């Protein structure tokens, strides 16, 4: 599974990155997680608000921080697509 946290490097983007790694640890799921601060990359996914989360090349969240449970749900939902 490949996960990208898209954002400008702001505090909310960093929190989403940390929360994503924590959720993966809690779920015992292995994934490659990267932070991507490139504006062209964000535009290629149609992202206009950050932070954003891309799982397996599909934008699944943008413009807000999800709760821990919502984040785990998104990860589990897309885990089988890898």
VMD Tcl script that draws the C-alpha trace (Angstrom):
set ca {
  {0.00 0.00 0.00}
  {1.24 3.47 -0.86}
  {0.02 6.52 1.02}
  {0.81 10.15 0.29}
  {0.10 13.05 2.61}
  {-0.16 16.12 0.43}
  {0.35 19.61 1.82}
  {2.56 22.62 2.14}
  {4.33 21.41 5.26}
  {1.93 23.25 7.57}
  {1.11 22.04 11.08}
  {-2.12 20.32 9.95}
  {-0.25 18.50 7.18}
  {2.36 17.29 9.64}
  {-0.39 16.15 12.03}
  {-2.04 14.14 9.25}
  {1.30 12.50 8.44}
  {1.82 11.56 12.11}
  {-1.78 10.38 12.51}
  {-1.50 8.23 9.38}
  {1.60 6.49 10.71}
  {-0.09 5.97 14.08}
  {-3.23 4.52 12.44}
  {-1.12 2.12 10.39}
  {0.71 1.02 13.52}
  {-2.58 0.51 15.40}
  {-4.00 -1.51 12.48}
  {-0.75 -3.46 12.03}
  {-0.73 -2.61 8.32}
  {2.47 -2.07 6.35}
  {2.54 0.87 3.96}
  {4.93 3.28 2.32}
  {3.99 6.73 3.65}
  {5.46 9.87 2.11}
  {4.87 13.57 2.54}
  {4.52 15.38 -0.77}
  {4.74 19.18 -0.78}
  {4.83 19.63 -4.56}
  {2.01 21.85 -5.85}
  {2.00 20.16 -9.27}
  {1.52 16.80 -7.59}
  {-1.42 18.14 -5.59}
  {-3.01 19.55 -8.73}
  {-2.59 16.22 -10.53}
  {-4.91 14.65 -7.93}
  {-7.37 17.56 -8.13}
  {-6.49 18.72 -4.62}
  {-7.26 22.36 -3.91}
  {-7.29 22.25 -0.09}
  {-4.75 20.66 2.21}
  {-4.00 18.54 4.03}
  {-4.92 15.74 1.68}
  {-4.56 11.98 1.76}
  {-3.93 9.79 -1.27}
  {-4.08 6.02 -0.90}
  {-2.93 3.84 -3.78}
  {-3.01 6.85 -6.13}
  {-6.61 7.75 -5.21}
  {-7.40 11.00 -3.37}
  {-9.57 9.99 -0.42}
  {-9.56 13.11 1.77}
  {-8.75 16.81 1.47}
  {-9.07 20.04 3.36}
  {-9.36 18.69 6.90}
  {-7.97 16.43 9.58}
  {-10.02 13.26 10.04}
  {-10.65 11.66 13.42}
  {-8.47 8.70 14.26}
  {-11.34 6.30 13.65}
  {-12.20 7.87 10.29}
  {-8.56 7.65 9.23}
  {-8.38 3.98 10.20}
  {-11.58 3.35 8.25}
  {-10.15 4.98 5.13}
  {-6.97 2.93 5.40}
  {-8.86 -0.35 5.92}
  {-11.24 0.45 3.07}
  {-8.38 0.91 0.62}
  {-5.95 -1.68 2.02}
  {-7.26 -4.42 -0.26}
  {-6.61 -2.33 -3.37}
  {-2.82 -2.54 -3.06}
}
mol new
graphics top color blue
foreach p $ca { graphics top sphere $p radius 0.5 }
foreach p [lrange $ca 0 end-1] q [lrange $ca 1 end] { graphics top cylinder $p $q radius 0.2 }
display resetview
